[in-house]
Amino acid sequence: MNGRFLARLLQGLALCLVSAFGLADTGTNEIPINKSFLVKAAIVNGCILGSGAADVTSYGSINFGQVSLLPSNVDVTSSSGAGSILLQCTPGTSLTIGLSAGLNTSNIAAGRFLIKGAETLRYQLYQDSGSTIWGNGSNGGTVKSLTFPAGSATVAYPVFARLFAVTPMPSAGIYSDTVTVTVTY
């Protein structure tokens, strides 16, 4: 009985194993198995200074031109590549644009200064055509506060500059200053 029983038991087990393998998922049946995964992107507030793919190192120069006398103020408005502040920001980003006092003064309420050696020419930078002094909020001028508009790729923010009349004229030469733009968002 033991030998026969054992032989039948082994035959039964073999039949069960063959049946089990026949019912196993071999990857050829037509039963679909579906699983999902998430695809997403997070848009965050941000800005690029300039119109290219990376921040610019300079917005160019605001040039009052060549003058031999300065009996009245000289007003100029910046343009792209010549002082205008170009920004690309995420639409709806709240931001401020501040301008430093330059290298030759700390308080701009009475003006900024172009220098050549010990000689100076007084000038000012404005957010508009001459009434809102553009500063950083702590140097005698105010920051420009705005929300970047939707549907805009690059926006140019002009700088209105005024070189004040002076008599007597200082000596001939190049007078300059460097102003730093700070964008905070």
C-alpha positions in Angstrom: 0.0 0.0 0.0 2.8 2.3 0.7 4.4 2.0 -2.7 1.1 2.2 -4.6 -0.2 5.0 -2.5 3.1 6.9 -2.9 3.0 6.4 -6.7 -0.6 7.6 -7.0 0.2 10.5 -4.7 3.1 11.5 -6.9 1.0 11.2 -10.1 -1.7 13.4 -8.5 0.8 16.0 -7.5 2.3 16.0 -11.0 -1.2 16.5 -12.5 -1.9 19.3 -10.0 1.4 21.0 -10.9 0.8 20.7 -14.6 -2.8 22.1 -14.1 -1.5 24.9 -11.9 1.1 26.0 -14.5 -1.5 25.9 -17.2 -3.7 28.3 -15.2 -0.7 30.6 -14.4 -0.5 34.1 -16.1 2.0 33.5 -18.9 1.6 37.0 -20.3 -0.2 35.7 -23.4 -3.8 35.9 -22.1 -6.1 38.7 -23.0 -6.8 40.0 -19.5 -5.6 43.7 -19.3 -4.0 44.9 -16.1 -4.1 48.7 -15.8 -2.1 50.9 -13.4 -1.6 54.7 -13.6 1.1 57.1 -12.8 1.1 60.9 -12.2 2.7 63.4 -14.5 2.9 67.0 -13.3 4.8 70.3 -13.5 5.0 73.0 -10.8 5.2 76.6 -12.0 6.8 78.9 -9.5 7.2 82.6 -9.4 10.5 83.7 -11.0 12.1 86.3 -13.3 15.0 86.5 -15.7 16.6 89.9 -16.1 16.8 90.6 -19.8 15.2 89.1 -22.9 17.4 86.0 -23.4 17.5 82.6 -21.7 19.7 83.8 -18.8 20.2 86.9 -16.8 22.0 89.8 -18.4 25.2 91.2 -16.8 24.2 94.8 -17.8 21.3 96.8 -19.2 23.6 99.0 -21.2 24.2 102.7 -20.6 22.0 105.8 -20.3 23.8 108.5 -22.3 23.1 112.2 -21.9 25.2 112.8 -25.0 27.9 115.4 -25.6 27.3 118.9 -24.2 29.6 121.9 -24.1 27.2 124.0 -22.0 24.5 123.0 -19.6 22.2 126.0 -19.2 19.0 123.8 -18.8 18.2 120.3 -17.8 18.8 117.4 -20.3 16.1 114.7 -20.2 16.5 111.3 -21.8 14.4 108.1 -21.7 16.2 104.8 -21.7 15.6 102.2 -24.4 16.3 98.5 -24.8 20.0 98.0 -24.5 20.5 101.5 -23.3 19.3 101.5 -19.7 15.7 100.1 -19.9 15.1 97.3 -17.5 14.0 94.2 -19.4 12.2 91.4 -17.5 10.7 88.0 -18.2 8.7 86.8 -15.2 6.0 84.2 -14.4 2.7 85.9 -15.1 1.0 87.3 -12.0 4.3 87.5 -10.1 4.3 90.4 -7.6 7.7 92.1 -7.7 9.6 95.3 -7.0 12.3 96.9 -9.0 14.8 99.0 -7.0 17.7 101.2 -8.1 20.7 101.8 -6.0 22.0 105.3 -5.3 25.0 104.7 -7.5 28.6 104.8 -6.4 28.8 108.5 -5.6 26.1 109.2 -3.0 24.0 107.3 -0.4 20.9 109.5 -0.4 19.4 110.4 -3.7 16.7 112.8 -2.6 18.9 115.8 -3.7 20.3 113.9 -6.7 22.8 111.3 -7.9 26.2 112.3 -9.2 28.3 111.6 -12.2 32.0 112.1 -11.4 35.3 112.7 -13.0 38.0 112.9 -10.4 36.8 115.4 -7.8 34.3 117.1 -10.3 30.6 116.2 -10.4 27.5 116.6 -12.4 24.1 116.1 -10.7 21.5 113.8 -12.3 18.4 111.9 -11.3 16.6 108.7 -12.3 12.8 108.6 -12.3 10.0 106.0 -12.7 8.0 108.4 -14.8 8.6 111.6 -16.7 10.1 113.4 -13.7 8.2 113.2 -10.5 8.8 109.8 -8.8 12.5 109.3 -7.9 13.5 105.7 -8.6 15.4 104.2 -5.6 15.4 101.2 -3.4 13.1 102.4 -0.7 15.8 103.4 1.8 18.1 105.7 -0.3 15.6 108.6 -0.8 13.7 107.1 -3.7 10.9 104.6 -4.0 10.9 101.1 -5.6 8.6 100.4 -8.5 6.0 97.8 -7.4 4.1 95.9 -9.9 2.5 92.6 -10.9 4.0 91.0 -14.1 1.3 91.0 -16.7 -0.2 87.8 -18.2 0.5 87.2 -21.9 3.8 89.0 -21.9 7.1 87.4 -22.8 9.5 90.3 -22.1 8.5 93.7 -20.7 10.7 96.8 -20.9 10.5 99.2 -18.0 12.0 102.6 -19.1 14.2 104.7 -16.9 13.6 108.5 -17.2 16.9 110.3 -16.6 17.6 114.0 -16.0 21.0 115.7 -16.1 20.6 119.0 -14.2 21.7 122.4 -15.5 25.0 123.7 -14.1 27.0 126.9 -14.2 29.9 127.2 -14.3 30.6 124.1 -16.3 33.1 121.6 -14.9 36.1 120.6 -17.1 35.8 118.5 -20.2 35.9 114.7 -19.9 33.7 111.6 -19.3 31.6 111.8 -16.1 30.1 108.5 -15.0 28.3 106.5 -12.3 27.1 102.9 -11.9 23.6 102.1 -10.7 22.6 98.6 -9.7 19.1 97.2 -10.4 17.5 94.9 -7.8 14.4 92.8 -8.7 12.7 91.2 -5.7 9.8 88.8 -6.0 
